[in-house]
Amino acid sequence: MGNTSFTVNDGDRFRRGTGYACYKKLGAHIRREGGKMGVRFCLWAPNAQRVAVITSATGWDEDQGA
């Protein structure tokens, strides 16, 4: 599948508005990793003070898994 990590270069391109393929890395993507199926979630939020992924697995609690 290639490199799925969001790199410094990806961030630079995204900021400049030339990151046309960033959709391949940002957001939620179902994938197999370490022999297990799961969802990899990546976002670019350089000034965020806090980020939470809230799901039924966390009981819809933003503080779980932080």
N, CA, C and O atoms as CSV, one atom per row, in Angstrom:
chain,resi,resn,atom,element,x,y,z
A,1,MET,N,N,0.817,-1.202,0.000
A,1,MET,CA,C,0.000,0.000,0.000
A,1,MET,C,C,0.853,1.256,0.000
A,1,MET,O,O,0.338,2.349,-0.233
A,2,GLY,N,N,2.124,1.124,0.252
A,2,GLY,CA,C,2.984,2.295,0.267
A,2,GLY,C,C,3.031,2.931,1.631
A,2,GLY,O,O,2.491,2.400,2.601
A,3,ASN,N,N,3.680,4.070,1.698
A,3,ASN,CA,C,3.821,4.785,2.962
A,3,ASN,C,C,2.503,5.474,3.310
A,3,ASN,O,O,2.043,6.351,2.579
A,4,THR,N,N,1.902,5.076,4.424
A,4,THR,CA,C,0.631,5.667,4.829
A,4,THR,C,C,0.802,6.722,5.914
A,4,THR,O,O,-0.181,7.315,6.358
A,5,SER,N,N,2.034,6.964,6.346
A,5,SER,CA,C,2.280,7.989,7.368
A,5,SER,C,C,2.235,9.368,6.736
A,5,SER,O,O,2.697,9.558,5.611
A,6,PHE,N,N,1.681,10.323,7.456
A,6,PHE,CA,C,1.638,11.709,7.003
A,6,PHE,C,C,2.965,12.346,7.380
A,6,PHE,O,O,3.253,12.520,8.564
A,7,THR,N,N,3.767,12.692,6.401
A,7,THR,CA,C,5.130,13.165,6.630
A,7,THR,C,C,5.194,14.695,6.689
A,7,THR,O,O,4.218,15.387,6.399
A,8,VAL,N,N,6.350,15.192,7.068
A,8,VAL,CA,C,6.589,16.642,7.070
A,8,VAL,C,C,6.389,17.194,5.666
A,8,VAL,O,O,5.801,18.262,5.497
A,9,ASN,N,N,6.873,16.478,4.663
A,9,ASN,CA,C,6.699,16.927,3.278
A,9,ASN,C,C,5.229,16.973,2.895
A,9,ASN,O,O,4.803,17.887,2.190
A,10,ASP,N,N,4.442,15.993,3.353
A,10,ASP,CA,C,3.001,16.014,3.090
A,10,ASP,C,C,2.380,17.261,3.706
A,10,ASP,O,O,1.563,17.924,3.067
A,11,GLY,N,N,2.756,17.588,4.936
A,11,GLY,CA,C,2.236,18.772,5.608
A,11,GLY,C,C,2.593,20.045,4.865
A,11,GLY,O,O,1.766,20.948,4.741
A,12,ASP,N,N,3.817,20.121,4.371
A,12,ASP,CA,C,4.243,21.292,3.595
A,12,ASP,C,C,3.405,21.445,2.332
A,12,ASP,O,O,2.940,22.539,2.011
A,13,ARG,N,N,3.217,20.332,1.616
A,13,ARG,CA,C,2.411,20.377,0.386
A,13,ARG,C,C,0.959,20.738,0.698
A,13,ARG,O,O,0.340,21.520,-0.024
A,14,PHE,N,N,0.415,20.163,1.783
A,14,PHE,CA,C,-0.964,20.448,2.169
A,14,PHE,C,C,-1.134,21.937,2.477
A,14,PHE,O,O,-2.106,22.557,2.045
A,15,ARG,N,N,-0.197,22.501,3.218
A,15,ARG,CA,C,-0.250,23.917,3.590
A,15,ARG,C,C,-0.151,24.825,2.366
A,15,ARG,O,O,-0.802,25.869,2.309
A,16,ARG,N,N,0.664,24.427,1.387
A,16,ARG,CA,C,0.828,25.222,0.164
A,16,ARG,C,C,-0.334,25.044,-0.807
A,16,ARG,O,O,-0.459,25.797,-1.773
A,17,GLY,N,N,-1.181,24.053,-0.554
A,17,GLY,CA,C,-2.301,23.792,-1.451
A,17,GLY,C,C,-1.938,22.918,-2.627
A,17,GLY,O,O,-2.666,22.870,-3.618
A,18,THR,N,N,-0.800,22.218,-2.526
A,18,THR,CA,C,-0.375,21.343,-3.624
A,18,THR,C,C,-0.372,19.870,-3.212
A,18,THR,O,O,0.171,19.026,-3.926
A,19,GLY,N,N,-0.968,19.564,-2.077
A,19,GLY,CA,C,-1.011,18.182,-1.588
A,19,GLY,C,C,-2.205,17.453,-2.164
A,19,GLY,O,O,-3.124,17.084,-1.433
A,20,TYR,N,N,-2.200,17.243,-3.467
A,20,TYR,CA,C,-3.358,16.690,-4.166
A,20,TYR,C,C,-3.670,15.245,-3.792
A,20,TYR,O,O,-4.789,14.784,-4.017
A,21,ALA,N,N,-2.717,14.531,-3.233
A,21,ALA,CA,C,-2.947,13.128,-2.876
A,21,ALA,C,C,-3.062,12.930,-1.365
A,21,ALA,O,O,-3.025,11.796,-0.889
A,22,CYS,N,N,-3.200,14.014,-0.610
A,22,CYS,CA,C,-3.284,13.890,0.854
A,22,CYS,C,C,-4.496,13.093,1.300
A,22,CYS,O,O,-4.505,12.543,2.402
A,23,TYR,N,N,-5.523,13.025,0.455
A,23,TYR,CA,C,-6.704,12.240,0.806
A,23,TYR,C,C,-6.355,10.769,1.007
A,23,TYR,O,O,-7.085,10.042,1.680
A,24,LYS,N,N,-5.237,10.328,0.423
A,24,LYS,CA,C,-4.814,8.934,0.576
A,24,LYS,C,C,-4.281,8.657,1.977
A,24,LYS,O,O,-4.200,7.499,2.389
A,25,LYS,N,N,-3.916,9.707,2.716
A,25,LYS,CA,C,-3.344,9.536,4.050
A,25,LYS,C,C,-4.215,10.120,5.146
A,25,LYS,O,O,-4.244,9.584,6.253
A,26,LEU,N,N,-4.932,11.212,4.867
A,26,LEU,CA,C,-5.758,11.857,5.885
A,26,LEU,C,C,-7.133,11.214,5.955
A,26,LEU,O,O,-7.634,10.681,4.965
A,27,GLY,N,N,-7.734,11.270,7.129
A,27,GLY,CA,C,-9.058,10.694,7.312
A,27,GLY,C,C,-8.968,9.265,7.817
A,27,GLY,O,O,-7.930,8.834,8.320
A,28,ALA,N,N,-10.056,8.544,7.679
A,28,ALA,CA,C,-10.140,7.163,8.159
A,28,ALA,C,C,-9.993,6.199,6.990
A,28,ALA,O,O,-10.645,6.354,5.957
A,29,HIS,N,N,-9.137,5.209,7.160
A,29,HIS,CA,C,-8.898,4.215,6.120
A,29,HIS,C,C,-8.882,2.823,6.736
A,29,HIS,O,O,-8.104,2.549,7.649
A,30,ILE,N,N,-9.747,1.945,6.231
A,30,ILE,CA,C,-9.761,0.558,6.689
A,30,ILE,C,C,-8.542,-0.131,6.099
A,30,ILE,O,O,-8.275,-0.023,4.902
A,31,ARG,N,N,-7.800,-0.845,6.953
A,31,ARG,CA,C,-6.571,-1.492,6.482
A,31,ARG,C,C,-6.180,-2.637,7.400
A,31,ARG,O,O,-6.671,-2.753,8.523
A,32,ARG,N,N,-5.302,-3.465,6.907
A,32,ARG,CA,C,-4.727,-4.547,7.706
A,32,ARG,C,C,-3.348,-4.099,8.155
A,32,ARG,O,O,-2.527,-3.660,7.349
A,33,GLU,N,N,-3.106,-4.215,9.451
A,33,GLU,CA,C,-1.807,-3.851,10.001
A,33,GLU,C,C,-1.468,-4.834,11.108
A,33,GLU,O,O,-2.276,-5.051,12.011
A,34,GLY,N,N,-0.298,-5.424,11.053
A,34,GLY,CA,C,0.099,-6.409,12.052
A,34,GLY,C,C,-0.794,-7.633,12.040
A,34,GLY,O,O,-0.988,-8.271,13.075
A,35,GLY,N,N,-1.343,-7.969,10.876
A,35,GLY,CA,C,-2.203,-9.134,10.752
A,35,GLY,C,C,-3.630,-8.910,11.214
A,35,GLY,O,O,-4.429,-9.847,11.201
A,36,LYS,N,N,-3.973,-7.700,11.620
A,36,LYS,CA,C,-5.319,-7.408,12.112
A,36,LYS,C,C,-5.964,-6.317,11.269
A,36,LYS,O,O,-5.301,-5.380,10.825
A,37,MET,N,N,-7.269,-6.458,11.057
A,37,MET,CA,C,-8.015,-5.424,10.351
A,37,MET,C,C,-8.371,-4.325,11.343
A,37,MET,O,O,-8.655,-4.590,12.512
A,38,GLY,N,N,-8.351,-3.114,10.866
A,38,GLY,CA,C,-8.695,-1.986,11.714
A,38,GLY,C,C,-8.861,-0.737,10.884
A,38,GLY,O,O,-8.920,-0.796,9.656
A,39,VAL,N,N,-8.934,0.377,11.549
A,39,VAL,CA,C,-9.073,1.666,10.876
A,39,VAL,C,C,-7.929,2.559,11.322
A,39,VAL,O,O,-7.706,2.759,12.516
A,40,ARG,N,N,-7.217,3.084,10.357
A,40,ARG,CA,C,-6.154,4.052,10.654
A,40,ARG,C,C,-6.739,5.434,10.403
A,40,ARG,O,O,-7.310,5.692,9.343
A,41,PHE,N,N,-6.595,6.317,11.379
A,41,PHE,CA,C,-7.144,7.662,11.270
A,41,PHE,C,C,-6.020,8.674,11.404
A,41,PHE,O,O,-5.245,8.619,12.359
A,42,CYS,N,N,-5.927,9.587,10.467
A,42,CYS,CA,C,-4.876,10.595,10.481
A,42,CYS,C,C,-5.487,11.954,10.166
A,42,CYS,O,O,-6.314,12.075,9.262
A,43,LEU,N,N,-5.081,12.965,10.905
A,43,LEU,CA,C,-5.512,14.312,10.598
A,43,LEU,C,C,-4.332,15.261,10.707
A,43,LEU,O,O,-3.330,14.960,11.356
A,44,TRP,N,N,-4.464,16.398,10.070
A,44,TRP,CA,C,-3.444,17.437,10.126
A,44,TRP,C,C,-4.069,18.607,10.856
A,44,TRP,O,O,-4.929,19.300,10.311
A,45,ALA,N,N,-3.644,18.828,12.077
A,45,ALA,CA,C,-4.183,19.910,12.898
A,45,ALA,C,C,-3.044,20.492,13.724
A,45,ALA,O,O,-2.994,20.288,14.937
A,46,PRO,N,N,-2.128,21.214,13.082
A,46,PRO,CA,C,-0.909,21.660,13.762
A,46,PRO,C,C,-1.140,22.586,14.952
A,46,PRO,O,O,-0.276,22.685,15.824
A,47,ASN,N,N,-2.275,23.261,15.009
A,47,ASN,CA,C,-2.533,24.178,16.114
A,47,ASN,C,C,-3.576,23.659,17.102
A,47,ASN,O,O,-4.009,24.383,17.998
A,48,ALA,N,N,-3.971,22.412,16.932
A,48,ALA,CA,C,-4.992,21.850,17.817
A,48,ALA,C,C,-4.430,21.671,19.222
A,48,ALA,O,O,-3.297,21.220,19.392
A,49,GLN,N,N,-5.208,22.019,20.201
A,49,GLN,CA,C,-4.819,21.789,21.586
A,49,GLN,C,C,-5.276,20.413,22.042
A,49,GLN,O,O,-4.734,19.855,22.996
A,50,ARG,N,N,-6.278,19.867,21.356
A,50,ARG,CA,C,-6.806,18.562,21.735
A,50,ARG,C,C,-7.539,17.963,20.547
A,50,ARG,O,O,-8.183,18.672,19.775
A,51,VAL,N,N,-7.433,16.659,20.414
A,51,VAL,CA,C,-8.145,15.919,19.376
A,51,VAL,C,C,-8.712,14.668,20.017
A,51,VAL,O,O,-8.046,14.036,20.836
A,52,ALA,N,N,-9.934,14.302,19.656
A,52,ALA,CA,C,-10.550,13.086,20.189
A,52,ALA,C,C,-11.255,12.354,19.062
A,52,ALA,O,O,-11.924,12.969,18.232
A,53,VAL,N,N,-11.105,11.060,19.037
A,53,VAL,CA,C,-11.870,10.210,18.128
A,53,VAL,C,C,-12.912,9.527,19.004
A,53,VAL,O,O,-12.582,8.699,19.853
A,54,ILE,N,N,-14.155,9.879,18.790
A,54,ILE,CA,C,-15.236,9.409,19.651
A,54,ILE,C,C,-16.028,8.353,18.886
A,54,ILE,O,O,-16.540,8.620,17.799
A,55,THR,N,N,-16.124,7.152,19.458
A,55,THR,CA,C,-16.817,6.037,18.808
A,55,THR,C,C,-17.607,5.251,19.846
A,55,THR,O,O,-17.538,5.523,21.044
A,56,SER,N,N,-18.351,4.280,19.360
A,56,SER,CA,C,-19.065,3.395,20.280
A,56,SER,C,C,-18.077,2.599,21.128
A,56,SER,O,O,-18.407,2.212,22.249
A,57,ALA,N,N,-16.874,2.348,20.619
A,57,ALA,CA,C,-15.856,1.602,21.372
A,57,ALA,C,C,-15.381,2.382,22.600
A,57,ALA,O,O,-14.892,1.783,23.557
A,58,THR,N,N,-15.518,3.697,22.584
A,58,THR,CA,C,-15.124,4.514,23.736
A,58,THR,C,C,-16.340,4.925,24.559
A,58,THR,O,O,-16.234,5.762,25.456
A,59,GLY,N,N,-17.493,4.335,24.254
A,59,GLY,CA,C,-18.710,4.704,24.965
A,59,GLY,C,C,-19.145,6.121,24.657
A,59,GLY,O,O,-19.844,6.748,25.454
A,60,TRP,N,N,-18.731,6.636,23.489
A,60,TRP,CA,C,-19.027,7.989,23.056
A,60,TRP,C,C,-18.467,9.031,24.035
A,60,TRP,O,O,-19.000,10.134,24.159
A,61,ASP,N,N,-17.382,8.657,24.725
A,61,ASP,CA,C,-16.751,9.519,25.724
A,61,ASP,C,C,-15.450,10.058,25.155
A,61,ASP,O,O,-14.542,9.279,24.863
A,62,GLU,N,N,-15.337,11.349,24.992
A,62,GLU,CA,C,-14.141,11.938,24.396
A,62,GLU,C,C,-12.907,11.809,25.270
A,62,GLU,O,O,-11.793,11.995,24.780
A,63,ASP,N,N,-13.068,11.498,26.542
A,63,ASP,CA,C,-11.923,11.367,27.428
A,63,ASP,C,C,-11.359,9.952,27.482
A,63,ASP,O,O,-10.281,9.751,28.041
A,64,GLN,N,N,-12.050,8.972,26.923
A,64,GLN,CA,C,-11.559,7.603,26.929
A,64,GLN,C,C,-10.433,7.452,25.909
A,64,GLN,O,O,-10.523,7.967,24.795
A,65,GLY,N,N,-9.391,6.756,26.289
A,65,GLY,CA,C,-8.288,6.496,25.378
A,65,GLY,C,C,-7.400,7.687,25.121
A,65,GLY,O,O,-6.560,7.643,24.222
A,66,ALA,N,N,-7.557,8.741,25.878
A,66,ALA,CA,C,-6.742,9.954,25.665
A,66,ALA,C,C,-5.364,9.770,26.270
A,66,ALA,O,O,-4.532,10.675,26.197
